[in-house]
Amino acid sequence: MTHVVLENCILCKYTDCVEVCPVDCFYEGETMLAIHPDECIDCGVCVPECPAEAIVPDSESFNPVWLDINRQYASVWPNITQKKPPLADADAMNGTPGKYEEFFNSEPGAGD
């Protein structure tokens, strides 16, 4: 089992979750975070820390493409273990539907 970062992380990229992760399984893209499914120990401590409610266990119902997106990009984006400020318009973008099609960016973030 693992946890998955979903679409609502795009253009929010709150990093409260990375600060509490005991195994440092978060990876940073330019516009969102990803969880490496082979590294996540399914502890769930990240879930309540996400202001965007963009992290769910893989046992919940969601579009399965998000598990593939997390796996793919966590393999190429840099690891992030420390909290950073969210993106500039995070609060305004939180909850905006259809962010993947319009705003997803596969470019890596800065990492730690």
PyRosetta script that sets phi, psi and omega in degrees:
from pyrosetta import init, pose_from_sequence

init()
pose = pose_from_sequence("MTHVVLENCILCKYTDCVEVCPVDCFYEGETMLAIHPDECIDCGVCVPECPAEAIVPDSESFNPVWLDINRQYASVWPNITQKKPPLADADAMNGTPGKYEEFFNSEPGAGD")
pose.set_psi(1, 154.9)
pose.set_omega(1, -179.7)
pose.set_phi(2, -152.4)
pose.set_psi(2, 174.6)
pose.set_omega(2, 172.6)
pose.set_phi(3, -110.6)
pose.set_psi(3, 158.2)
pose.set_omega(3, -172.7)
pose.set_phi(4, -133.9)
pose.set_psi(4, 136.1)
pose.set_omega(4, 173.5)
pose.set_phi(5, -88.3)
pose.set_psi(5, 129.8)
pose.set_omega(5, -176.3)
pose.set_phi(6, -104.6)
pose.set_psi(6, 179.7)
pose.set_omega(6, -173.8)
pose.set_phi(7, -53.7)
pose.set_psi(7, -33.8)
pose.set_omega(7, -174.9)
pose.set_phi(8, -65.5)
pose.set_psi(8, -12.9)
pose.set_omega(8, 175.6)
pose.set_phi(9, -69.8)
pose.set_psi(9, -27.1)
pose.set_omega(9, -177.1)
pose.set_phi(10, -59.6)
pose.set_psi(10, 129.1)
pose.set_omega(10, -178.8)
pose.set_phi(11, 65.3)
pose.set_psi(11, 9.5)
pose.set_omega(11, 169.9)
pose.set_phi(12, -107.8)
pose.set_psi(12, -62.4)
pose.set_omega(12, 177.8)
pose.set_phi(13, 50.4)
pose.set_psi(13, 48.6)
pose.set_omega(13, 170.3)
pose.set_phi(14, -65.9)
pose.set_psi(14, 141.5)
pose.set_omega(14, -176.7)
pose.set_phi(15, -116.4)
pose.set_psi(15, 19.3)
pose.set_omega(15, 177.0)
pose.set_phi(16, -56.8)
pose.set_psi(16, -34.2)
pose.set_omega(16, -176.5)
pose.set_phi(17, -64.9)
pose.set_psi(17, -37.7)
pose.set_omega(17, -175.5)
pose.set_phi(18, -68.8)
pose.set_psi(18, -29.5)
pose.set_omega(18, -178.2)
pose.set_phi(19, -65.7)
pose.set_psi(19, -29.4)
pose.set_omega(19, -176.6)
pose.set_phi(20, -99.6)
pose.set_psi(20, -7.9)
pose.set_omega(20, -176.0)
pose.set_phi(21, -68.9)
pose.set_psi(21, 119.6)
pose.set_omega(21, -177.3)
pose.set_phi(22, -75.9)
pose.set_psi(22, -12.7)
pose.set_omega(22, -177.9)
pose.set_phi(23, -119.3)
pose.set_psi(23, 7.8)
pose.set_omega(23, 176.4)
pose.set_phi(24, 50.9)
pose.set_psi(24, 53.2)
pose.set_omega(24, -176.9)
pose.set_phi(25, -98.9)
pose.set_psi(25, 14.0)
pose.set_omega(25, 178.2)
pose.set_phi(26, -95.0)
pose.set_psi(26, 144.3)
pose.set_omega(26, -179.7)
pose.set_phi(27, -130.9)
pose.set_psi(27, 144.7)
pose.set_omega(27, -169.8)
pose.set_phi(28, -109.0)
pose.set_psi(28, 119.9)
pose.set_omega(28, 169.0)
pose.set_phi(29, -95.9)
pose.set_psi(29, 173.4)
pose.set_omega(29, -179.7)
pose.set_phi(30, -62.9)
pose.set_psi(30, -34.8)
pose.set_omega(30, -174.9)
pose.set_phi(31, -119.0)
pose.set_psi(31, -3.1)
pose.set_omega(31, -179.6)
pose.set_phi(32, -161.9)
pose.set_psi(32, 174.2)
pose.set_omega(32, 175.6)
pose.set_phi(33, -107.9)
pose.set_psi(33, 163.7)
pose.set_omega(33, 174.5)
pose.set_phi(34, -138.9)
pose.set_psi(34, 152.3)
pose.set_omega(34, 175.2)
pose.set_phi(35, -108.6)
pose.set_psi(35, 130.2)
pose.set_omega(35, 176.5)
pose.set_phi(36, -77.5)
pose.set_psi(36, 115.4)
pose.set_omega(36, -174.0)
pose.set_phi(37, -66.4)
pose.set_psi(37, -21.6)
pose.set_omega(37, 178.4)
pose.set_phi(38, -83.8)
pose.set_psi(38, -12.7)
pose.set_omega(38, -179.0)
pose.set_phi(39, -103.5)
pose.set_psi(39, -26.4)
pose.set_omega(39, -178.7)
pose.set_phi(40, -65.3)
pose.set_psi(40, 132.9)
pose.set_omega(40, 179.9)
pose.set_phi(41, -100.5)
pose.set_psi(41, 9.2)
pose.set_omega(41, 175.5)
pose.set_phi(42, 62.0)
pose.set_psi(42, 35.5)
pose.set_omega(42, 179.9)
pose.set_phi(43, -78.2)
pose.set_psi(43, -27.5)
pose.set_omega(43, 176.3)
pose.set_phi(44, 81.2)
pose.set_psi(44, 3.3)
pose.set_omega(44, -177.8)
pose.set_phi(45, -66.8)
pose.set_psi(45, -20.9)
pose.set_omega(45, -179.6)
pose.set_phi(46, -75.5)
pose.set_psi(46, -28.8)
pose.set_omega(46, -172.6)
pose.set_phi(47, -57.7)
pose.set_psi(47, -54.1)
pose.set_omega(47, -178.3)
pose.set_phi(48, -70.8)
pose.set_psi(48, -14.4)
pose.set_omega(48, -179.4)
pose.set_phi(49, -81.2)
pose.set_psi(49, -16.0)
pose.set_omega(49, -175.3)
pose.set_phi(50, -83.3)
pose.set_psi(50, 109.1)
pose.set_omega(50, 179.4)
pose.set_phi(51, -63.8)
pose.set_psi(51, -23.1)
pose.set_omega(51, -179.1)
pose.set_phi(52, -89.6)
pose.set_psi(52, -2.6)
pose.set_omega(52, -176.7)
pose.set_phi(53, 51.1)
pose.set_psi(53, 44.3)
pose.set_omega(53, -175.2)
pose.set_phi(54, -101.9)
pose.set_psi(54, 10.4)
pose.set_omega(54, 179.8)
pose.set_phi(55, -121.2)
pose.set_psi(55, 128.6)
pose.set_omega(55, 179.9)
pose.set_phi(56, -137.0)
pose.set_psi(56, 155.4)
pose.set_omega(56, 172.4)
pose.set_phi(57, -70.8)
pose.set_psi(57, 150.4)
pose.set_omega(57, -178.3)
pose.set_phi(58, -69.2)
pose.set_psi(58, -5.4)
pose.set_omega(58, 176.6)
pose.set_phi(59, -83.0)
pose.set_psi(59, -12.6)
pose.set_omega(59, 178.1)
pose.set_phi(60, -82.4)
pose.set_psi(60, 164.5)
pose.set_omega(60, 179.4)
pose.set_phi(61, -82.2)
pose.set_psi(61, 122.5)
pose.set_omega(61, 175.3)
pose.set_phi(62, -160.3)
pose.set_psi(62, 167.0)
pose.set_omega(62, 178.3)
pose.set_phi(63, -64.1)
pose.set_psi(63, 119.9)
pose.set_omega(63, -175.7)
pose.set_phi(64, -63.7)
pose.set_psi(64, -12.4)
pose.set_omega(64, 177.1)
pose.set_phi(65, -60.8)
pose.set_psi(65, -26.2)
pose.set_omega(65, -178.3)
pose.set_phi(66, -68.8)
pose.set_psi(66, -30.7)
pose.set_omega(66, 174.9)
pose.set_phi(67, -65.7)
pose.set_psi(67, -41.5)
pose.set_omega(67, 177.5)
pose.set_phi(68, -65.8)
pose.set_psi(68, -41.1)
pose.set_omega(68, 178.3)
pose.set_phi(69, -62.7)
pose.set_psi(69, -44.4)
pose.set_omega(69, 178.3)
pose.set_phi(70, -60.9)
pose.set_psi(70, -46.9)
pose.set_omega(70, -179.4)
pose.set_phi(71, -61.2)
pose.set_psi(71, -48.4)
pose.set_omega(71, -176.9)
pose.set_phi(72, -61.6)
pose.set_psi(72, -50.1)
pose.set_omega(72, -173.6)
pose.set_phi(73, -81.8)
pose.set_psi(73, -27.3)
pose.set_omega(73, 174.9)
pose.set_phi(74, -65.7)
pose.set_psi(74, -21.0)
pose.set_omega(74, 178.5)
pose.set_phi(75, -80.0)
pose.set_psi(75, -15.9)
pose.set_omega(75, -177.0)
pose.set_phi(76, -124.3)
pose.set_psi(76, -20.8)
pose.set_omega(76, 178.2)
pose.set_phi(77, -81.5)
pose.set_psi(77, 156.7)
pose.set_omega(77, 178.4)
pose.set_phi(78, -73.1)
pose.set_psi(78, 150.1)
pose.set_omega(78, 177.8)
pose.set_phi(79, -68.4)
pose.set_psi(79, 143.9)
pose.set_omega(79, 176.2)
pose.set_phi(80, -130.2)
pose.set_psi(80, 128.7)
pose.set_omega(80, -177.3)
pose.set_phi(81, -126.8)
pose.set_psi(81, -5.0)
pose.set_omega(81, -177.3)
pose.set_phi(82, -123.1)
pose.set_psi(82, 144.6)
pose.set_omega(82, 178.5)
pose.set_phi(83, -65.2)
pose.set_psi(83, 137.5)
pose.set_omega(83, 175.7)
pose.set_phi(84, -128.1)
pose.set_psi(84, 164.8)
pose.set_omega(84, 175.3)
pose.set_phi(85, -63.6)
pose.set_psi(85, 146.6)
pose.set_omega(85, 176.4)
pose.set_phi(86, -68.4)
pose.set_psi(86, 171.8)
pose.set_omega(86, 176.9)
pose.set_phi(87, -64.2)
pose.set_psi(87, 156.8)
pose.set_omega(87, -171.0)
pose.set_phi(88, -54.5)
pose.set_psi(88, -40.8)
pose.set_omega(88, -177.4)
pose.set_phi(89, -103.9)
pose.set_psi(89, 25.1)
pose.set_omega(89, -174.9)
pose.set_phi(90, -54.5)
pose.set_psi(90, -49.1)
pose.set_omega(90, -177.3)
pose.set_phi(91, -64.1)
pose.set_psi(91, -37.8)
pose.set_omega(91, 179.4)
pose.set_phi(92, -71.0)
pose.set_psi(92, -33.3)
pose.set_omega(92, -177.3)
pose.set_phi(93, -85.4)
pose.set_psi(93, -16.7)
pose.set_omega(93, -179.5)
pose.set_phi(94, -59.7)
pose.set_psi(94, 120.6)
pose.set_omega(94, 178.7)
pose.set_phi(95, 91.9)
pose.set_psi(95, -3.0)
pose.set_omega(95, 178.7)
pose.set_phi(96, -69.4)
pose.set_psi(96, 125.1)
pose.set_omega(96, 179.9)
pose.set_phi(97, -77.5)
pose.set_psi(97, 158.5)
pose.set_omega(97, 174.0)
pose.set_phi(98, 70.2)
pose.set_psi(98, 27.0)
pose.set_omega(98, -177.3)
pose.set_phi(99, -70.6)
pose.set_psi(99, -30.7)
pose.set_omega(99, -177.0)
pose.set_phi(100, -59.7)
pose.set_psi(100, -51.9)
pose.set_omega(100, -176.6)
pose.set_phi(101, -61.5)
pose.set_psi(101, -36.9)
pose.set_omega(101, -174.0)
pose.set_phi(102, -95.4)
pose.set_psi(102, -31.7)
pose.set_omega(102, -168.8)
pose.set_phi(103, -124.4)
pose.set_psi(103, -7.9)
pose.set_omega(103, -178.7)
pose.set_phi(104, -61.9)
pose.set_psi(104, 138.3)
pose.set_omega(104, 179.9)
pose.set_phi(105, -134.5)
pose.set_psi(105, 127.1)
pose.set_omega(105, -177.5)
pose.set_phi(106, -85.7)
pose.set_psi(106, 0.9)
pose.set_omega(106, -179.8)
pose.set_phi(107, -68.0)
pose.set_psi(107, 143.5)
pose.set_omega(107, 178.8)
pose.set_phi(108, -70.9)
pose.set_psi(108, 154.1)
pose.set_omega(108, 172.4)
pose.set_phi(109, -86.6)
pose.set_psi(109, -168.4)
pose.set_omega(109, -176.5)
pose.set_phi(110, -82.1)
pose.set_psi(110, -25.1)
pose.set_omega(110, -173.5)
pose.set_phi(111, 69.5)
pose.set_psi(111, -164.2)
pose.set_omega(111, 179.9)
pose.set_phi(112, -73.7)
pose.dump_pdb("model.pdb")
